[in-house]
Amino acid sequence: MIQPHTKTIAAKKLVGQHMLMSLADNKTGELFRGFMPRRGEIKNALSADIICMQVYKPDLNFNDITLNTIHQKWAAVEVDGFNDLPDGMEAFTIPTGMYAIFLYKGNPAEFGPTFNYIFNTWLPASPYETDNRPHFEVLGEKYKNNDPASEEEIWIPVRLK
């Protein structure tokens, strides 16, 4: 199975849109249908990469996540500052911290087994535990929605146990 590398990042500034949802009531498609036609309005993007981010409640124990756990899902891009926000878009800062970064290749809709591997096999056997910071995926030039040749980076916030 895939092995991650770890990286400590400086704070990342994002501009985008978000919705509240759960895995059972997944509105990701609706979120991205609203965001993608407008992403060009963000003038100070650092790259063409799209960030798909999940923000959970600060006191959440990740062992307690269920299909009905409500979280914020963001569609955003990384920016160099928060000046000139387009109407209807918001700013968010991902705090500094360490991430385990997994490269996922395959149809995004078939991510379930990889998710299970990361949280139920890799993480318990690693020297890390989940840190309560945003989780995110980087959808770069190799990302293709609903395509088995798609590639994306999965960023899991971690800290030493």
C-alpha positions as CSV (number, residue, x, y, z in Angstrom):
1,M,0.0,0.0,0.0
2,I,1.0,3.6,-0.4
3,Q,3.5,5.1,2.0
4,P,3.4,8.8,2.8
5,H,6.1,11.3,3.4
6,T,5.8,13.9,6.1
7,K,6.2,17.6,5.8
8,T,5.9,20.5,8.2
9,I,4.3,23.5,6.4
10,A,4.0,27.2,7.2
11,A,0.5,28.6,7.4
12,K,-1.3,28.5,4.1
13,K,-3.8,31.2,3.1
14,L,-6.8,30.1,1.1
15,V,-9.7,31.8,-0.6
16,G,-12.8,29.9,-1.6
17,Q,-16.2,28.8,-0.6
18,H,-17.5,26.2,2.0
19,M,-20.6,24.3,2.9
20,L,-21.5,22.3,6.0
21,M,-22.0,18.6,5.3
22,S,-21.4,15.0,6.5
23,L,-20.3,11.9,4.6
24,A,-23.9,10.7,4.6
25,D,-25.1,14.0,3.3
26,N,-22.3,14.7,0.9
27,K,-22.6,18.0,-1.0
28,T,-19.1,18.1,-2.5
29,G,-20.4,18.1,-6.1
30,E,-22.7,21.0,-5.4
31,L,-19.9,22.9,-3.7
32,F,-17.5,22.5,-6.6
33,R,-20.2,23.2,-9.2
34,G,-20.6,26.6,-7.6
35,F,-16.9,27.2,-7.0
36,M,-15.1,26.1,-10.2
37,P,-16.8,28.6,-12.6
38,R,-15.7,31.4,-10.3
39,R,-12.2,30.4,-9.3
40,G,-10.7,32.7,-11.9
41,E,-12.1,35.7,-9.9
42,I,-9.4,35.0,-7.3
43,K,-6.6,37.3,-8.6
44,N,-3.7,36.4,-6.3
45,A,-3.7,32.6,-6.5
46,L,-0.3,31.0,-6.0
47,S,-1.0,28.1,-8.5
48,A,-3.7,26.5,-10.5
49,D,-4.1,23.8,-7.9
50,I,-7.5,23.4,-6.2
51,I,-7.7,22.7,-2.5
52,C,-10.5,20.4,-1.2
53,M,-10.4,20.9,2.6
54,Q,-12.3,19.4,5.5
55,V,-12.5,21.4,8.8
56,Y,-13.8,19.6,11.8
57,K,-14.8,20.9,15.3
58,P,-11.7,21.7,17.4
59,D,-12.7,19.2,20.2
60,L,-13.5,16.3,17.8
61,N,-12.0,12.9,18.7
62,F,-11.2,11.3,15.3
63,N,-12.1,7.9,16.7
64,D,-15.6,9.2,17.1
65,I,-16.2,10.2,13.4
66,T,-19.3,8.7,11.9
67,L,-21.0,9.1,8.5
68,N,-23.2,11.8,10.2
69,T,-20.3,13.9,11.6
70,I,-20.9,17.5,10.4
71,H,-17.9,19.4,9.0
72,Q,-17.0,22.3,6.8
73,K,-16.0,21.3,3.2
74,W,-14.1,23.9,1.3
75,A,-13.3,24.4,-2.4
76,A,-10.4,26.9,-2.4
77,V,-7.1,28.0,-3.9
78,E,-3.9,29.1,-2.1
79,V,-3.3,32.8,-2.2
80,D,-0.5,35.2,-1.3
81,G,-2.9,37.4,0.8
82,F,-6.5,38.2,1.6
83,N,-6.8,41.5,-0.3
84,D,-9.6,41.8,-2.9
85,L,-11.8,38.9,-1.9
86,P,-14.4,38.1,-4.6
87,D,-18.0,38.6,-3.5
88,G,-19.4,35.4,-1.8
89,M,-15.9,34.0,-1.1
90,E,-14.2,33.7,2.2
91,A,-10.6,33.6,3.6
92,F,-9.2,30.7,5.7
93,T,-5.7,30.1,7.1
94,I,-4.5,26.6,7.6
95,P,-2.2,26.8,10.6
96,T,1.5,25.7,10.6
97,G,2.0,22.0,11.3
98,M,3.1,18.6,10.2
99,Y,1.2,16.6,7.5
100,A,1.5,13.0,6.3
101,I,1.1,13.3,2.5
102,F,-0.2,10.3,0.5
103,L,-0.3,10.2,-3.3
104,Y,-3.6,8.7,-4.4
105,K,-4.0,7.4,-7.9
106,G,-7.4,6.2,-9.1
107,N,-11.0,7.3,-9.4
108,P,-11.8,9.8,-6.6
109,A,-15.1,8.0,-6.1
110,E,-13.2,4.8,-5.1
111,F,-11.1,6.4,-2.4
112,G,-12.8,4.4,0.4
113,P,-10.3,1.5,0.7
114,T,-7.4,4.0,0.7
115,F,-9.1,6.1,3.4
116,N,-9.5,2.9,5.5
117,Y,-5.9,2.0,5.0
118,I,-4.7,5.4,6.1
119,F,-6.7,5.6,9.3
120,N,-7.0,2.0,10.3
121,T,-3.7,0.5,9.2
122,W,-1.0,3.1,8.5
123,L,-1.8,5.6,11.2
124,P,-2.1,3.1,14.2
125,A,1.3,1.5,13.1
126,S,3.0,4.9,12.6
127,P,4.7,7.1,15.2
128,Y,1.9,9.7,14.6
129,E,-1.6,10.4,15.6
130,T,-4.1,12.7,13.9
131,D,-3.8,16.4,14.9
132,N,-6.9,18.5,14.9
133,R,-6.2,20.8,12.0
134,P,-7.7,20.9,8.6
135,H,-7.4,17.8,6.3
136,F,-7.1,18.6,2.6
137,E,-6.5,17.3,-0.8
138,V,-4.5,19.0,-3.5
139,L,-6.1,18.6,-6.9
140,G,-3.3,19.5,-9.3
141,E,-2.8,19.1,-13.0
142,K,-3.1,15.3,-12.9
143,Y,-6.5,15.4,-11.1
144,K,-9.3,14.2,-13.3
145,N,-12.8,13.9,-11.8
146,N,-14.3,10.4,-12.2
147,D,-11.3,9.1,-14.0
148,P,-9.2,6.0,-13.0
149,A,-6.0,7.8,-14.2
150,S,-6.6,10.7,-11.7
151,E,-4.0,11.6,-9.2
152,E,-4.2,13.8,-6.0
153,E,-2.4,14.4,-2.8
154,I,-4.1,13.5,0.5
155,W,-2.8,15.7,3.4
156,I,-3.5,14.3,6.9
157,P,-2.6,16.5,9.8
158,V,-0.4,14.6,12.2
159,R,1.7,15.0,15.4
160,L,4.0,12.6,17.2
161,K,2.2,10.2,19.6
